[in-house]
Structures are given as structure tokens and as C-alpha cells.
């Protein structure tokens, strides 16, 4: 378990701040993108199903 003396130490992550925060940000971006892409694919599939049901 890590203990930090200040918020500055926490954000510095023991000298690995760039790697830690870049990885965290990239992961968050990928999750957000995946949710967006899933919603788009669902919307497109529902639209296609409606078009096929009309025929």
C-alpha cells in the first residue's frame, strides 16, 4: 500500500506520473469511444431492422 505525504506526491506517482496518468487517460478515452461506437452500431442495426420489417 502506498502512502503519500501530499496531493502533489499523489499526482507525481513516485516519478511515474506521465506513464500512470497517460495510461489512465488513454484507457478512459478507449472506454468512452467504445460506448459511443456501441450506441452507433445499435442505432444503425435498429434502423436496418425497421427498414427490413417494412418490406
MOPAC internal coordinates of N, CA, C and O (Angstrom, degrees):
PM7 1SCF
backbone

  N    0.0000 0     0.00 0     0.00 0    0    0    0
  C    1.4622 1     0.00 0     0.00 0    1    0    0
  C    1.5187 1   108.65 1     0.00 0    2    1    0
  O    1.2310 1   121.13 1   -44.36 1    3    2    1
  N    1.3241 1   115.44 1   135.64 1    3    2    1
  C    1.4575 1   119.47 1  -179.26 1    5    3    2
  C    1.5259 1   110.14 1   -96.88 1    6    5    3
  O    1.2310 1   121.41 1   -35.55 1    7    6    5
  N    1.3089 1   114.91 1   144.45 1    7    6    5
  C    1.4584 1   121.00 1   176.89 1    9    7    6
  C    1.5234 1   107.51 1  -125.00 1   10    9    7
  O    1.2310 1   120.62 1   -49.25 1   11   10    9
  N    1.3143 1   116.42 1   130.75 1   11   10    9
  C    1.4425 1   121.48 1  -179.68 1   13   11   10
  C    1.5143 1   108.96 1  -111.65 1   14   13   11
  O    1.2310 1   121.21 1   -37.02 1   15   14   13
  N    1.3192 1   115.29 1   142.98 1   15   14   13
  C    1.4642 1   121.30 1  -178.95 1   17   15   14
  C    1.5248 1   111.38 1   -81.73 1   18   17   15
  O    1.2310 1   120.56 1   157.27 1   19   18   17
  N    1.3205 1   116.54 1   -22.73 1   19   18   17
  C    1.4675 1   120.01 1  -178.65 1   21   19   18
  C    1.5256 1   109.13 1  -154.44 1   22   21   19
  O    1.2310 1   121.54 1    -9.57 1   23   22   21
  N    1.3375 1   114.67 1   170.43 1   23   22   21
  C    1.4628 1   119.57 1   176.47 1   25   23   22
  C    1.5210 1   110.26 1   -65.30 1   26   25   23
  O    1.2310 1   120.47 1   147.02 1   27   26   25
  N    1.3283 1   116.70 1   -32.98 1   27   26   25
  C    1.4532 1   120.72 1   177.83 1   29   27   26
  C    1.5241 1   110.68 1   -60.97 1   30   29   27
  O    1.2310 1   120.25 1   136.81 1   31   30   29
  N    1.3214 1   117.14 1   -43.19 1   31   30   29
  C    1.4690 1   120.85 1   176.21 1   33   31   30
  C    1.5210 1   111.12 1   -62.78 1   34   33   31
  O    1.2310 1   120.52 1   140.52 1   35   34   33
  N    1.3213 1   116.62 1   -39.48 1   35   34   33
  C    1.4599 1   120.39 1   178.23 1   37   35   34
  C    1.5239 1   110.98 1   -61.11 1   38   37   35
  O    1.2310 1   120.40 1   130.88 1   39   38   37
  N    1.3362 1   116.84 1   -49.12 1   39   38   37
  C    1.4596 1   120.24 1  -177.86 1   41   39   38
  C    1.5303 1   112.16 1   -70.25 1   42   41   39
  O    1.2310 1   119.64 1   154.93 1   43   42   41
  N    1.3276 1   118.30 1   -25.07 1   43   42   41
  C    1.4569 1   122.35 1   176.98 1   45   43   42
  C    1.5213 1   111.43 1   -75.83 1   46   45   43
  O    1.2310 1   119.52 1   155.51 1   47   46   45
  N    1.3082 1   118.53 1   -24.49 1   47   46   45
  C    1.4679 1   125.01 1   177.32 1   49   47   46
  C    1.5320 1   112.87 1    52.92 1   50   49   47
  O    1.2310 1   121.18 1  -136.15 1   51   50   49
  N    1.2994 1   115.36 1    43.85 1   51   50   49
  C    1.4622 1   119.33 1   176.43 1   53   51   50
  C    1.5182 1   114.02 1    62.10 1   54   53   51
  O    1.2310 1   120.17 1  -149.95 1   55   54   53
  N    1.3009 1   117.28 1    30.05 1   55   54   53
  C    1.4554 1   121.68 1   179.17 1   57   55   54
  C    1.5228 1   113.74 1    92.65 1   58   57   55
  O    1.2310 1   119.64 1   175.99 1   59   58   57
  N    1.3066 1   118.29 1    -4.01 1   59   58   57
  C    1.4593 1   122.71 1  -179.22 1   61   59   58
  C    1.5199 1   111.99 1  -106.69 1   62   61   59
  O    1.2310 1   120.06 1  -155.55 1   63   62   61
  N    1.3035 1   117.49 1    24.45 1   63   62   61
  C    1.4637 1   122.12 1  -173.71 1   65   63   62
  C    1.5216 1   112.20 1   -58.10 1   66   65   63
  O    1.2310 1   119.77 1   134.88 1   67   66   65
  N    1.3256 1   118.05 1   -45.12 1   67   66   65
  C    1.4676 1   119.86 1  -177.33 1   69   67   66
  C    1.5216 1   109.91 1   -60.06 1   70   69   67
  O    1.2310 1   120.20 1   130.47 1   71   70   69
  N    1.3168 1   117.23 1   -49.53 1   71   70   69
  C    1.4616 1   121.21 1  -178.82 1   73   71   70
  C    1.5210 1   110.99 1   -62.59 1   74   73   71
  O    1.2310 1   120.00 1   133.18 1   75   74   73
  N    1.3302 1   117.60 1   -46.82 1   75   74   73
  C    1.4658 1   121.75 1  -176.65 1   77   75   74
  C    1.5233 1   111.00 1   -64.74 1   78   77   75
  O    1.2310 1   120.04 1   128.30 1   79   78   77
  N    1.3203 1   117.53 1   -51.70 1   79   78   77
  C    1.4601 1   120.29 1  -175.08 1   81   79   78
  C    1.5218 1   112.09 1   -73.69 1   82   81   79
  O    1.2310 1   120.09 1   147.15 1   83   82   81
  N    1.3482 1   117.44 1   -32.85 1   83   82   81
  C    1.4630 1   119.67 1   175.17 1   85   83   82
  C    1.5235 1   109.96 1   -65.36 1   86   85   83
  O    1.2310 1   120.26 1   136.39 1   87   86   85
  N    1.3204 1   117.11 1   -43.61 1   87   86   85
  C    1.4705 1   121.09 1   178.85 1   89   87   86
  C    1.5261 1   111.06 1   -63.64 1   90   89   87
  O    1.2310 1   120.82 1   137.00 1   91   90   89
  N    1.3244 1   116.03 1   -43.00 1   91   90   89
  C    1.4591 1   120.74 1   178.22 1   93   91   90
  C    1.5305 1   110.68 1   -61.41 1   94   93   91
  O    1.2310 1   120.59 1   132.82 1   95   94   93
  N    1.3138 1   116.47 1   -47.18 1   95   94   93
  C    1.4696 1   120.93 1  -179.71 1   97   95   94
  C    1.5170 1   112.54 1   -64.80 1   98   97   95
  O    1.2310 1   120.17 1   137.80 1   99   98   97
  N    1.3242 1   117.28 1   -42.20 1   99   98   97
  C    1.4567 1   120.76 1   179.15 1  101   99   98
  C    1.5213 1   111.01 1   -64.49 1  102  101   99
  O    1.2310 1   120.42 1   138.98 1  103  102  101
  N    1.3177 1   116.80 1   -41.02 1  103  102  101
  C    1.4648 1   120.74 1   177.67 1  105  103  102
  C    1.5210 1   110.63 1   -63.07 1  106  105  103
  O    1.2310 1   120.29 1   134.79 1  107  106  105
  N    1.3244 1   117.05 1   -45.21 1  107  106  105
  C    1.4636 1   120.77 1   178.72 1  109  107  106
  C    1.5265 1   110.55 1   -61.51 1  110  109  107
  O    1.2310 1   120.15 1   138.43 1  111  110  109
  N    1.3205 1   117.32 1   -41.57 1  111  110  109
  C    1.4572 1   121.15 1   178.60 1  113  111  110
  C    1.5306 1   111.11 1   -62.70 1  114  113  111
  O    1.2310 1   120.42 1   138.29 1  115  114  113
  N    1.3271 1   116.80 1   -41.71 1  115  114  113
  C    1.4727 1   120.48 1   178.81 1  117  115  114
  C    1.5238 1   111.40 1   -64.85 1  118  117  115
  O    1.2310 1   120.09 1   140.05 1  119  118  117
  N    1.3157 1   117.43 1   -39.95 1  119  118  117
  C    1.4666 1   120.43 1   178.95 1  121  119  118
  C    1.5250 1   110.12 1   -65.72 1  122  121  119
  O    1.2310 1   120.26 1   136.05 1  123  122  121
  N    1.3088 1   117.10 1   -43.95 1  123  122  121
  C    1.4680 1   121.09 1   178.69 1  125  123  122
  C    1.5185 1   110.13 1   -62.56 1  126  125  123
  O    1.2310 1   120.09 1   135.82 1  127  126  125
  N    1.3341 1   117.44 1   -44.18 1  127  126  125
  C    1.4581 1   121.15 1   179.05 1  129  127  126
  C    1.5272 1   110.91 1   -62.38 1  130  129  127
  O    1.2310 1   120.08 1   138.60 1  131  130  129
  N    1.3361 1   117.46 1   -41.40 1  131  130  129
  C    1.4623 1   120.75 1  -179.69 1  133  131  130
  C    1.5235 1   111.53 1   -63.72 1  134  133  131
  O    1.2310 1   119.91 1   138.44 1  135  134  133
  N    1.3160 1   117.78 1   -41.56 1  135  134  133
  C    1.4622 1   121.24 1   177.79 1  137  135  134
  C    1.5305 1   109.63 1   -62.91 1  138  137  135
  O    1.2310 1   120.27 1   136.22 1  139  138  137
  N    1.3083 1   117.10 1   -43.78 1  139  138  137
  C    1.4622 1   121.43 1   178.26 1  141  139  138
  C    1.5332 1   110.33 1   -61.30 1  142  141  139
  O    1.2310 1   120.31 1   132.75 1  143  142  141
  N    1.3319 1   117.01 1   -47.25 1  143  142  141
  C    1.4605 1   121.28 1  -178.33 1  145  143  142
  C    1.5266 1   111.22 1   -63.86 1  146  145  143
  O    1.2310 1   120.18 1   140.05 1  147  146  145
  N    1.3237 1   117.26 1   -39.95 1  147  146  145
  C    1.4601 1   120.23 1   177.57 1  149  147  146
  C    1.5184 1   111.59 1   -62.87 1  150  149  147
  O    1.2310 1   120.30 1   138.14 1  151  150  149
  N    1.3084 1   117.03 1   -41.86 1  151  150  149
  C    1.4645 1   120.54 1   178.32 1  153  151  150
  C    1.5243 1   111.04 1   -63.70 1  154  153  151
  O    1.2310 1   120.42 1   139.30 1  155  154  153
  N    1.3314 1   116.81 1   -40.70 1  155  154  153
  C    1.4602 1   120.13 1   178.17 1  157  155  154
  C    1.5224 1   110.82 1   -64.48 1  158  157  155
  O    1.2310 1   120.15 1   135.05 1  159  158  157
  N    1.3257 1   117.33 1   -44.95 1  159  158  157
  C    1.4665 1   120.17 1  -179.88 1  161  159  158
  C    1.5195 1   110.98 1   -64.14 1  162  161  159
  O    1.2310 1   119.94 1   141.50 1  163  162  161
  N    1.3268 1   117.72 1   -38.50 1  163  162  161
  C    1.4671 1   120.96 1   177.82 1  165  163  162
  C    1.5201 1   110.25 1   -64.18 1  166  165  163
  O    1.2310 1   120.70 1   135.33 1  167  166  165
  N    1.3153 1   116.28 1   -44.67 1  167  166  165
  C    1.4656 1   121.09 1   179.20 1  169  167  166
  C    1.5236 1   110.43 1   -60.66 1  170  169  167
  O    1.2310 1   120.79 1   135.37 1  171  170  169
  N    1.3267 1   116.09 1   -44.63 1  171  170  169
  C    1.4655 1   119.98 1   179.65 1  173  171  170
  C    1.5296 1   111.52 1   -64.88 1  174  173  171
  O    1.2310 1   120.30 1   139.53 1  175  174  173
  N    1.3309 1   117.03 1   -40.47 1  175  174  173
  C    1.4658 1   120.89 1   179.49 1  177  175  174
  C    1.5231 1   110.91 1   -66.13 1  178  177  175
  O    1.2310 1   120.13 1   139.96 1  179  178  177
  N    1.3184 1   117.36 1   -40.04 1  179  178  177
  C    1.4625 1   120.64 1   178.73 1  181  179  178
  C    1.5342 1   110.11 1   -65.79 1  182  181  179
  O    1.2310 1   120.57 1   139.73 1  183  182  181
  N    1.3160 1   116.52 1   -40.27 1  183  182  181
  C    1.4606 1   120.15 1   177.91 1  185  183  182
  C    1.5228 1   110.72 1   -63.34 1  186  185  183
  O    1.2310 1   120.43 1   136.09 1  187  186  185
  N    1.3355 1   116.79 1   -43.91 1  187  186  185
  C    1.4572 1   121.11 1   178.28 1  189  187  186
  C    1.5341 1   111.17 1   -63.05 1  190  189  187
  O    1.2310 1   120.51 1   139.04 1  191  190  189
  N    1.3260 1   116.63 1   -40.96 1  191  190  189
  C    1.4708 1   120.42 1   178.85 1  193  191  190
  C    1.5256 1   110.70 1   -63.21 1  194  193  191
  O    1.2310 1   120.26 1   141.20 1  195  194  193
  N    1.3238 1   117.10 1   -38.80 1  195  194  193
  C    1.4731 1   119.99 1   177.61 1  197  195  194
  C    1.5229 1   111.12 1   -65.50 1  198  197  195
  O    1.2310 1   120.75 1   139.43 1  199  198  197
  N    1.3195 1   116.17 1   -40.57 1  199  198  197
  C    1.4640 1   119.34 1   178.76 1  201  199  198
  C    1.5288 1   111.32 1   -65.08 1  202  201  199
  O    1.2310 1   120.16 1   139.03 1  203  202  201
  N    1.3140 1   117.30 1   -40.97 1  203  202  201
  C    1.4571 1   120.88 1  -179.83 1  205  203  202
  C    1.5276 1   112.00 1   -70.61 1  206  205  203
  O    1.2310 1   120.69 1   149.29 1  207  206  205
  N    1.3286 1   116.28 1   -30.71 1  207  206  205
  C    1.4683 1   120.61 1   179.69 1  209  207  206
  C    1.5226 1   110.79 1   -72.01 1  210  209  207
  O    1.2310 1   119.57 1   153.85 1  211  210  209
  N    1.3130 1   118.42 1   -26.15 1  211  210  209
  C    1.4581 1   121.86 1  -179.18 1  213  211  210
  C    1.5190 1   111.98 1   -74.70 1  214  213  211
  O    1.2310 1   120.09 1   156.61 1  215  214  213
  N    1.3081 1   117.43 1   -23.39 1  215  214  213
  C    1.4728 1   120.61 1  -177.85 1  217  215  214
  C    1.4781 1   112.81 1   -76.05 1  218  217  215
  O    1.2310 1   120.10 1   180.00 1  219  218  217

